[in-house]
Amino acid sequence: MNIDRIVLAFAGSVVTLSVALAYFVSPWWLLLTLFVGLNLLQSAFSGFCPLAIVLRRFGVRGGTAFP
């Protein structure tokens, strides 16, 4: 698995967890969904993703979006 797939899987997992928490606990958890969405949007334009940097330091193979 490369960095691109891990970033997408992690973002999808956090969004799913956030929506579940918003439904069962508090609607304020939707702010986490907003944060993840904004982070994905800015990384699409700037190429900067904090998770990709961490994964690269752990030696995960680079991908197309995050070489």
C-alpha positions as semicolon CSV with decimal commas, in nm:
position;residue;x (nm);y (nm);z (nm)
1;M;0,000;0,000;0,000
2;N;0,135;0,343;-0,084
3;I;0,092;0,681;0,085
4;D;-0,194;0,790;-0,142
5;R;-0,412;0,493;-0,054
6;I;-0,336;0,518;0,318
7;V;-0,424;0,890;0,323
8;L;-0,754;0,825;0,143
9;A;-0,839;0,528;0,368
10;F;-0,756;0,727;0,681
11;A;-0,962;1,027;0,569
12;G;-1,257;0,806;0,483
13;S;-1,235;0,629;0,818
14;V;-1,222;0,955;1,012
15;V;-1,520;1,098;0,820
16;T;-1,723;0,780;0,879
17;L;-1,635;0,778;1,249
18;S;-1,717;1,149;1,277
19;V;-2,060;1,104;1,119
20;A;-2,135;0,812;1,349
21;L;-2,028;1,015;1,653
22;A;-2,239;1,309;1,536
23;Y;-2,542;1,082;1,507
24;F;-2,499;0,897;1,838
25;V;-2,319;1,150;2,060
26;S;-2,326;1,513;1,952
27;P;-2,363;1,709;1,626
28;W;-2,045;1,896;1,716
29;W;-1,850;1,595;1,584
30;L;-1,935;1,719;1,234
31;L;-1,661;1,979;1,284
32;L;-1,413;1,692;1,255
33;T;-1,568;1,603;0,919
34;L;-1,533;1,965;0,812
35;F;-1,167;1,968;0,918
36;V;-1,089;1,652;0,721
37;G;-1,269;1,785;0,413
38;L;-1,085;2,118;0,425
39;N;-0,753;1,940;0,475
40;L;-0,818;1,718;0,171
41;L;-0,913;2,021;-0,034
42;Q;-0,604;2,222;0,055
43;S;-0,377;1,921;0,000
44;A;-0,522;1,879;-0,349
45;F;-0,405;2,230;-0,439
46;S;-0,087;2,263;-0,233
47;G;0,040;1,905;-0,212
48;F;0,092;1,949;0,164
49;C;-0,052;1,672;0,382
50;P;0,065;1,623;0,742
51;L;-0,026;1,252;0,739
52;A;0,178;1,197;0,422
53;I;0,480;1,354;0,591
54;V;0,443;1,124;0,893
55;L;0,397;0,817;0,674
56;R;0,703;0,907;0,465
57;R;0,912;0,926;0,783
58;F;0,793;0,575;0,873
59;G;0,921;0,454;0,539
60;V;0,592;0,403;0,355
61;R;0,631;0,390;-0,023
62;G;0,536;0,712;-0,202
63;G;0,250;0,741;-0,445
64;T;0,142;0,966;-0,728
65;A;-0,009;1,251;-0,525
66;F;0,247;1,236;-0,245
67;P;0,580;1,114;-0,392
